[in-house]
């Protein structure tokens, strides 16, 4: 990090907050008097950067429970560096409690973040998030506003424990739920798992969407080096908060904005890191949206390119077989992983530390070569994700080959199609269901508009009949997403979605579906003529919403292959938003 003499200082009069507090007029008198009403003295803000702390804490956000206290550590750092901290609460998008899905509200958080920063007298921002959609939501908004900003990840929770067994968020929920349904564990066992799987505040400690996205935020350059790996309960996390508070003040003086950090090369670094970590499938949607907000046309083809080049070396569940994020931290963390794949990275990219990425990871060591593998001994020989295309998904879909039964990498079988989740849920518990392990279980109308909001329904439950026969995986297909903690042969994000007339809407029970992951191909074995006949008979479903935020969402949401951003939030949509008038 640059020391004091190297910091390029701006004139305090050029600070954005000076527009509110500086002029000798009646309106600025009002701003100053209201600040004094809250007990602040002019000496506390005059000539100092005003730093917004965008805090996504809430009483229904277990991943961010510690933010109620960590915000004080951020403020401490800002004050130490000569800044003036102000806390601005934002929607927490709690993955655990928000229904029908937090994905419905990611863009709401993005809009809220952008407008909070635009409308208030602030010069820079500390973004406090971590739970799945909070990372992309906060970064999308901060990128569009383009004030100096730094991200603080919540950090993963401690390892779970039940009867001496290590439990991983999500992954073991699905595993033991299937065991309960198969009659292999008891209700009392299930209660013990329920109480032991989440033992502290913090995000999921598997390589789910939360840890995927916080690592991506660091790979893009928006987190202090190593910050995304620190467990939530570790004292190092407190120090990270204070250090981030100190650093953002200098970033304001340096005018180090997201636009300077978030280059196309930085996003290519993020894709490479995601592939190496065994990332969540959700990484594709969020990274595309984030890169396009920064003005870079990242798409599915970029993920496919890196998938062929960068193997999975992070041996963390569910792509790995044993370890969790706490182990990953002890093994050297994200800096060590990036150092292992440095030949695949653009090392000249700038980070919030003021250093290049190359300098930030220099000297990072791996302390457990089974947790962070060398390139010569990967967990999986290709990247975490694969993009498939064909007549069933002309705009693409995604599968996670590293976390599935390998016999389904090339598979053909008859479709068993469900139009909604309640129908699917009722059928899979029917032990007389006409289904075999060769079937392809299909759920549609679960995409961005159909879900609504593209819920994490894509890890379709295994039919009870198959569980009792000893099966634990089968090919499953949907236009939904799935949790990054999930696993299995699940084809996701089918685009265009069925709700708007994508080819998935034309699939029928009994049609043969073929998947070839090596060839990156997916198709339904139905003739073009027959598909045209089915299309002519297809009737669009009724809209999910008729008022409120849902109407705005439905009218403006883009498809999965485009990042599920709102069309009007695209960087190229209309003229730039001006600074607010102050009269």
C-alpha positions in Angstrom: 0.0 0.0 0.0 1.4 3.5 -0.8 2.7 5.4 2.2 1.9 9.0 3.0 4.4 10.9 0.7 3.3 8.9 -2.3 -0.4 9.8 -2.0 -1.5 12.3 -4.6 -3.6 14.7 -2.6 -6.6 16.6 -4.1 -7.5 20.1 -3.1 -10.1 19.8 -0.3 -12.2 22.3 -2.1 -12.6 19.8 -4.9 -14.2 17.2 -2.7 -17.7 16.3 -3.7 -19.0 16.9 -0.2 -17.8 20.5 -0.3 -20.7 21.2 -2.6 -23.0 20.6 0.3 -20.9 22.1 3.2 -18.6 24.7 1.6 -20.6 27.5 0.0 -21.5 30.6 2.1 -25.2 30.5 1.2 -28.5 29.7 2.8 -28.7 26.1 1.6 -25.2 25.1 2.9 -26.1 26.9 6.1 -28.9 24.3 6.4 -26.6 21.4 5.7 -24.1 22.6 8.3 -26.7 23.4 11.0 -28.3 20.0 10.6 -24.9 18.3 11.0 -24.4 20.3 14.1 -28.0 19.3 15.2 -26.6 15.7 15.3 -23.8 16.8 17.6 -21.0 17.2 15.0 -18.6 20.2 15.1 -17.4 21.9 11.8 -13.9 20.7 12.6 -15.1 17.1 12.2 -16.0 17.5 8.5 -14.3 20.6 7.2 -11.7 19.8 4.6 -12.1 16.1 5.2 -13.4 13.3 2.9 -16.9 12.3 3.9 -17.1 8.5 3.7 -20.4 6.6 3.3 -20.5 3.2 5.0 -23.2 1.3 3.1 -24.1 -1.3 5.7 -26.4 -4.3 4.8 -26.9 -5.4 8.4 -30.4 -6.4 9.5 -32.0 -8.5 12.2 -33.0 -11.0 9.6 -29.5 -11.3 8.0 -27.5 -13.9 9.9 -24.6 -13.7 7.4 -24.1 -10.0 8.4 -25.0 -10.2 12.1 -21.5 -8.9 13.0 -21.8 -5.8 10.9 -23.7 -4.1 13.7 -20.4 -4.0 15.5 -17.9 -4.1 12.6 -19.2 -0.8 11.4 -17.6 0.8 14.4 -14.3 -0.7 13.4 -14.7 0.8 9.9 -15.5 4.2 11.5 -12.4 3.9 13.7 -10.2 3.4 10.6 -11.8 6.3 8.7 -11.3 8.6 11.7 -7.7 7.5 12.1 -7.0 8.5 8.5 -8.7 11.9 8.8 -12.0 11.2 7.2 -15.6 11.8 8.4 -17.6 8.5 8.5 -21.4 8.3 7.9 -23.4 5.1 8.0 -26.1 4.6 5.3 -28.2 1.4 5.8 -29.2 -0.5 2.7 -31.5 -3.5 2.0 -29.7 -6.7 3.2 -31.1 -9.3 0.7 -30.8 -12.1 3.2 -30.5 -15.4 1.3 -31.9 -17.3 4.2 -35.2 -15.4 4.6 -36.1 -13.3 1.5 -38.7 -14.9 -0.7 -39.4 -15.8 -3.5 -35.7 -15.1 -4.1 -33.0 -12.6 -3.3 -32.3 -12.4 -7.1 -35.5 -10.5 -7.4 -33.9 -7.7 -5.3 -30.3 -7.7 -6.4 -31.0 -4.9 -8.8 -33.0 -3.0 -6.1 -29.9 -3.1 -3.9 -27.8 -1.9 -6.9 -30.2 1.0 -7.5 -30.3 1.9 -3.8 -26.5 1.9 -3.5 -26.1 4.1 -6.6 -28.7 6.6 -5.4 -27.6 6.6 -1.8 -24.1 7.7 -3.0 -25.4 10.1 -5.6 -27.9 11.9 -3.4 -25.8 12.3 -0.2 -22.8 14.5 0.5 -20.2 11.7 0.3 -16.8 11.4 -1.4 -16.1 7.7 -1.1 -17.8 4.5 0.1 -17.1 1.5 2.2 -19.4 -1.3 1.0 -20.3 -4.0 3.7 -21.8 -7.2 2.2 -21.1 -10.8 1.7 -24.4 -12.8 1.5 -24.9 -14.0 -2.1 -26.6 -11.0 -3.8 -25.2 -8.3 -1.6 -21.7 -8.4 -3.2 -22.9 -7.9 -6.8 -25.7 -5.6 -5.7 -23.4 -3.2 -3.9 -20.6 -3.4 -6.5 -23.1 -2.8 -9.4 -24.3 0.4 -7.7 -20.9 1.7 -6.7 -19.6 1.0 -10.2 -22.3 3.0 -11.8 -21.8 5.9 -9.4 -18.0 5.6 -9.8 -16.9 7.2 -6.5 -13.9 5.7 -4.8 -15.1 2.6 -3.1 -13.8 -0.4 -1.2 -15.6 -3.7 -0.4 -15.5 -5.5 2.9 -16.7 -9.1 2.7 -18.6 -10.5 5.7 -16.4 -13.6 5.7 -17.4 -17.3 5.9 -18.8 -18.7 9.1 -17.1 -21.4 11.2 -17.3 -25.1 10.2 -20.5 -26.9 11.1 -20.4 -29.9 13.4 -22.8 -32.8 14.1 -21.8 -36.0 16.0 -18.1 -35.3 15.3 -18.8 -34.9 11.5 -17.8 -31.6 9.8 -20.9 -30.0 8.2 -20.9 -27.7 5.2 -23.6 -25.1 4.5 -26.1 -26.1 2.0 -24.2 -29.1 0.7 -24.9 -31.1 3.8 -28.4 -29.8 4.0 -29.2 -31.4 0.6 -27.2 -34.5 1.4 -28.8 -35.3 4.7 -32.3 -34.3 3.5 -32.0 -37.0 0.9 -30.8 -39.4 3.6 -33.8 -38.5 5.8 -36.2 -39.0 2.9 -34.5 -42.4 2.1 -35.0 -43.5 5.7 -31.3 -43.7 6.5 -31.3 -41.1 9.3 -33.9 -40.2 12.0 -35.9 -37.1 12.7 -33.7 -36.6 15.8 -30.6 -36.8 13.7 -32.1 -34.2 11.4 -32.7 -31.9 14.4 -29.1 -32.3 15.4 -27.9 -31.3 11.9 -30.2 -28.3 12.0 -28.6 -27.0 15.2 -25.0 -27.8 14.2 -24.7 -26.7 10.6 -24.5 -22.9 11.2 -22.5 -22.2 14.4 -21.5 -18.5 13.9 -22.3 -15.4 12.0 -20.9 -15.2 8.5 -21.7 -16.5 5.1 -21.8 -20.1 3.9 -18.5 -21.8 4.5 -18.7 -24.0 1.4 -17.6 -22.6 -1.9 -21.1 -21.3 -2.5 -22.2 -18.1 -4.1 -21.1 -15.9 -1.2 -17.5 -17.0 -1.1 -17.4 -17.2 -4.9 -18.5 -13.6 -5.2 -16.3 -12.2 -2.4 -13.3 -13.9 -4.0 -14.4 -12.4 -7.4 -14.6 -9.0 -5.8 -11.0 -9.3 -4.6 -9.9 -10.7 -8.0 -11.4 -7.7 -9.7 -9.4 -5.5 -7.3 -12.2 -4.1 -5.0 -11.0 -5.8 -1.7 -7.8 -5.4 0.2 -5.4 -8.2 -0.5 -6.4 -11.4 1.3 -9.6 -9.9 2.7 -12.1 -12.2 1.0 -10.7 -15.3 2.8 -10.8 -14.2 6.4 -13.5 -16.0 8.5 -16.1 -13.8 9.9 -15.3 -14.8 13.5 -11.5 -14.2 13.2 -10.0 -11.1 14.8 -8.3 -10.5 11.5 -11.7 -9.5 10.2 -11.9 -6.7 12.7 -8.5 -5.5 11.5 -9.6 -5.7 7.9 -12.5 -3.4 8.7 -10.3 -0.8 10.3 -7.7 -1.1 7.5 -10.4 -0.7 4.9 -11.6 2.4 6.7 -8.2 3.9 6.7 -7.5 3.0 3.1 -10.7 4.5 1.6 -9.7 8.0 2.9 -6.5 7.8 0.8 -8.4 6.4 -2.1 -10.5 9.6 -2.1 -7.4 11.8 -2.1 -6.0 9.7 -4.9 -9.3 9.7 -6.8 -8.9 5.9 -7.2 -12.3 5.1 -8.7 -13.9 1.8 -9.7 -13.5 2.8 -13.4 -9.7 2.9 -12.9 -9.7 -0.6 -11.2 -12.4 -2.5 -13.1 -10.8 -3.0 -16.5 -11.6 -5.8 -18.9 -8.4 -7.5 -17.8 -9.6 -7.3 -14.2 -12.8 -9.1 -15.1 -10.8 -11.8 -17.0 -8.8 -12.3 -13.8 -12.1 -12.8 -11.9 -13.2 -15.4 -14.4 -9.9 -17.3 -14.1 -10.1 -17.2 -10.3 -13.7 -18.3 -10.3 -12.8 -21.3 -12.4 -9.9 -22.3 -10.2 -11.9 -22.0 -7.0 -14.7 -24.4 -8.1 -17.1 -21.5 -8.2 -20.8 -21.3 -8.0 -22.8 -21.3 -11.2 -24.2 -18.0 -10.1 -20.8 -16.4 -10.8 -21.7 -16.3 -14.5 -24.8 -14.2 -14.1 -23.3 -11.7 -11.6 -20.0 -11.3 -13.3 -21.6 -10.6 -16.7 -23.8 -7.9 -15.1 -20.8 -6.4 -13.1 -18.5 -6.3 -16.1 -21.1 -4.7 -18.4 -21.8 -2.0 -15.8 -18.1 -1.3 -16.0 -18.4 -1.0 -19.7 -17.0 -4.4 -20.8 -18.9 -6.8 -23.0 -18.1 -10.0 -21.0 -20.3 -12.9 -22.0 -20.7 -16.7 -21.9 -18.0 -17.2 -24.5 -15.4 -15.7 -22.1 -16.3 -18.2 -19.4 -16.1 -21.0 -21.9 -12.6 -19.8 -22.9 -11.3 -19.9 -19.4 -13.1 -23.1 -18.5 -11.0 -24.9 -21.1 -7.7 -23.3 -19.7 -8.0 -23.0 -15.9 -8.5 -26.2 -13.8 -10.1 -26.3 -10.4 -7.4 -26.3 -7.8 -9.5 -25.1 -4.8 -10.4 -28.4 -3.0 -13.4 -26.9 -1.2 -16.8 -28.4 -1.2 -19.0 -29.0 -3.2 -16.5 -29.3 -6.1 -13.9 -30.5 -3.6 -14.4 -33.5 -1.4 -13.5 -32.6 2.1 -12.5 -29.0 3.0 -14.4 -25.8 3.8 -13.5 -22.1 3.6 -11.9 -22.0 7.1 -9.5 -24.7 5.8 -8.9 -22.6 2.7 -8.0 -19.6 4.8 -5.5 -21.6 6.8 -4.0 -23.0 3.6 -3.1 -19.6 2.4 -6.4 -18.2 1.1 -7.2 -16.4 -2.1 -3.8 -14.8 -2.4 -2.1 -18.2 -2.4 -4.6 -19.5 -5.0 -4.1 -16.6 -7.3 -0.3 -17.0 -7.0 -0.7 -20.6 -8.1 -2.5 -19.6 -11.2 -0.6 -16.4 -11.8 0.3 -17.5 -15.4 -3.5 -17.2 -16.2 -3.8 -13.7 -14.6 -3.2 -10.1 -15.8 -0.8 -9.1 -13.0 -0.6 -5.4 -14.0 -4.2 -4.7 -12.9 -4.7 -2.1 -10.2 -6.4 -2.9 -6.9 -7.9 -0.8 -4.1 -4.6 -1.2 -2.2 -2.9 1.0 -4.7 -0.8 -1.9 -5.7 -1.0 -4.0 -8.8 -2.5 -7.5 -8.5 1.0 -8.9 -9.1 2.4 -7.0 -6.1 -0.6 -7.9 -4.0 0.0 -11.7 -4.3 3.8 -11.6 -4.4 5.2 -14.1 -1.9 1.9 -15.7 -1.1 2.4 -19.3 -0.1 0.3 -22.5 0.1 0.4 -24.1 3.5 -1.7 -27.2 2.6 -1.3 -28.5 -0.9 -4.3 -30.7 -0.7 -6.6 -27.7 0.0 -5.0 -25.4 -2.6 -3.7 -27.8 -5.2 -0.8 -27.1 -7.7 -1.8 -26.8 -11.3 -0.1 -30.2 -11.8 -2.5 -31.9 -9.4 -5.9 -30.3 -9.9 -9.2 -31.3 -8.3 -10.8 -31.2 -11.7 -8.9 -31.0 -15.0 -11.0 -28.1 -16.5 -12.7 -25.1 -15.0 -15.6 -25.3 -12.6 -18.3 -24.4 -15.1 -19.2 -25.4 -18.6 -21.5 -23.5 -21.0 -23.7 -25.7 -23.2 -25.6 -24.6 -26.3 -28.1 -26.2 -28.7 -31.7 -26.2 -29.8 -32.9 -26.4 -26.2 -30.8 -23.4 -25.1 -29.8 -21.3 -28.1 -28.5 -18.5 -25.9 -26.8 -21.0 -23.6 -27.1 -22.8 -20.3 -24.6 -23.8 -17.6 -23.5 -27.0 -15.8 -21.0 -27.6 -13.0 -19.0 -30.7 -14.1 -16.7 -30.7 -11.1 -19.6 -31.3 -8.7 -21.6 -34.1 -10.3 -21.6 -37.8 -11.1 -19.3 -38.0 -14.1 -21.4 -40.6 -15.8 -23.9 -37.8 -16.7 -21.2 -35.8 -18.6 -22.6 -37.5 -21.7 -26.2 -38.7 -21.4 -29.5 -39.1 -23.2 -32.8 -39.8 -21.6 -36.5 -39.2 -21.7 -37.7 -35.9 -20.2 -40.1 -35.8 -17.2 -41.4 -32.2 -17.4 -43.0 -30.1 -14.7 -44.4 -26.6 -15.3 -44.2 -25.4 -11.7 -42.4 -26.2 -8.5 -45.5 -27.3 -6.5 -46.2 -30.0 -9.2 -42.6 -31.2 -9.1 -42.6 -31.2 -5.3 -45.7 -33.3 -5.1 -44.5 -35.8 -7.7 -41.1 -36.5 -6.4 -42.4 -37.9 -3.1 -44.7 -40.3 -5.0 -43.0 -43.6 -4.8 -45.1 -44.9 -7.7 -43.8 -42.1 -10.0 -42.8 -43.5 -13.4 -39.2 -42.5 -13.3 -35.7 -44.1 -13.6 -32.2 -42.8 -13.1 -31.9 -42.4 -16.9 -34.8 -39.8 -17.0 -34.1 -36.1 -17.3 -36.0 -34.2 -14.6 -37.2 -30.9 -16.0 -38.6 -27.8 -14.3 -39.6 -24.8 -16.4 -41.2 -21.3 -15.8 -38.6 -20.7 -13.2 -36.4 -18.1 -15.0 -36.0 -14.3 -14.5 -39.6 -13.6 -15.4 -41.1 -17.0 -14.8 -39.8 -17.6 -11.3 -40.3 -14.7 -10.8 -36.7 -13.6 -10.2 -35.0 -16.9 -11.2 -35.1 -18.7 -7.8 -32.5 -21.2 -6.7 -34.8 -24.2 -7.5 -32.4 -25.7 -10.1 -31.0 -28.5 -7.8 -34.3 -30.3 -8.4 -35.0 -32.8 -5.6 -34.2 -36.4 -6.3 -37.4 -38.6 -6.6 -38.0 -40.5 -3.4 -38.3 -43.7 -5.4 -34.8 -43.3 -6.8 -33.3 -42.4 -3.4 -34.6 -45.6 -1.9 -33.1 -47.5 -4.8 -29.7 -46.0 -3.8 -29.4 -43.3 -6.5 -28.1 -39.9 -5.5 -27.8 -38.1 -8.8 -29.6 -37.8 -12.1 -29.6 -35.3 -15.0 -31.8 -32.3 -14.1 -32.7 -29.3 -16.3 -34.3 -25.9 -15.7 -34.2 -22.2 -16.4 -33.7 -21.6 -12.7 -30.5 -21.1 -10.8 -29.2 -23.2 -7.9 -27.3 -22.4 -4.8 -23.5 -22.4 -5.1 -23.5 -24.9 -2.2 -25.5 -27.3 -4.3 -24.1 -30.2 -6.4 -25.3 -32.7 -9.0 -25.9 -33.1 -12.7 -28.0 -29.9 -12.9 -28.3 -28.0 -16.2 -29.2 -24.4 -15.3 -29.9 -20.9 -16.6 -31.5 -22.2 -19.9 -31.9 -19.2 -22.1 -34.1 -17.8 -23.4 -36.4 -18.9 -20.5 -39.5 -20.9 -21.1 -41.8 -18.2 -19.7 -41.1 -15.9 -22.6 -41.3 -18.7 -25.2 -37.8 -20.1 -25.2 -37.5 -23.6 -26.6 -37.7 -25.1 -23.2 -41.4 -24.2 -23.3 -41.9 -26.6 -26.2 -40.3 -29.7 -24.5 -42.7 -32.5 -23.6 -42.5 -35.5 -21.3 -41.0 -38.4 -23.2 -38.9 -36.3 -25.5 -35.3 -37.4 -25.5 -32.8 -34.8 -24.1 -29.1 -35.2 -24.9 -26.2 -33.6 -23.1 -22.6 -33.8 -24.1 -20.5 -31.7 -21.8 -17.2 -32.3 -23.6 -18.8 -31.1 -26.9 -20.6 -28.3 -24.9 -23.9 -29.4 -26.5 -27.5 -29.8 -25.4 -30.5 -30.6 -27.5 -33.9 -32.1 -27.5 -34.3 -34.8 -30.1 -37.3 -33.2 -31.8 -37.5 -32.2 -35.4 -37.6 -28.6 -36.4 -41.0 -29.1 -38.1 -42.5 -30.6 -34.9 -41.1 -27.7 -32.8 -42.7 -25.2 -35.2 -46.1 -26.9 -34.7 -45.6 -26.8 -31.0 -44.6 -23.1 -31.1 -47.8 -22.3 -33.0 -49.9 -23.9 -30.3 -48.0 -22.3 -27.4 -49.8 -19.7 -25.3 -47.8 -17.1 -23.3 -48.6 -17.4 -19.5 -50.1 -14.5 -17.6 -47.7 -11.9 -16.2 -46.5 -12.6 -12.7 -47.1 -9.0 -11.5 -49.6 -6.3 -12.2 -48.3 -3.6 -9.9 -45.3 -2.4 -7.8 -41.7 -3.3 -8.1 -42.5 -6.6 -9.7 -43.9 -4.9 -12.7 -40.8 -2.9 -13.2 -38.7 -6.1 -12.7 -40.7 -8.0 -15.3 -40.6 -5.3 -17.9 -36.9 -4.5 -17.7 -35.1 -7.7 -16.5 -32.6 -9.2 -19.0 -32.1 -12.9 -19.6 -29.5 -15.0 -17.7 -26.9 -14.9 -20.5 -27.0 -11.1 -20.2 -26.5 -11.0 -16.5 -30.2 -10.3 -15.4 -29.5 -6.6 -15.1 -32.3 -4.1 -15.8 -32.0 -2.8 -19.3 -32.2 0.8 -18.2 -29.2 0.4 -15.8 -26.9 -0.6 -18.6 -23.9 1.7 -18.9 -24.8 2.7 -22.5 -28.4 3.3 -21.7 -29.0 7.1 -22.1 -26.9 10.0 -21.0 -24.8 9.8 -17.8 -26.7 10.9 -14.7 -25.6 14.4 -13.6 -24.7 15.4 -10.1 -27.8 16.5 -8.1 -28.6 20.2 -8.2 -28.3 22.0 -4.9 -30.4 25.1 -4.4 
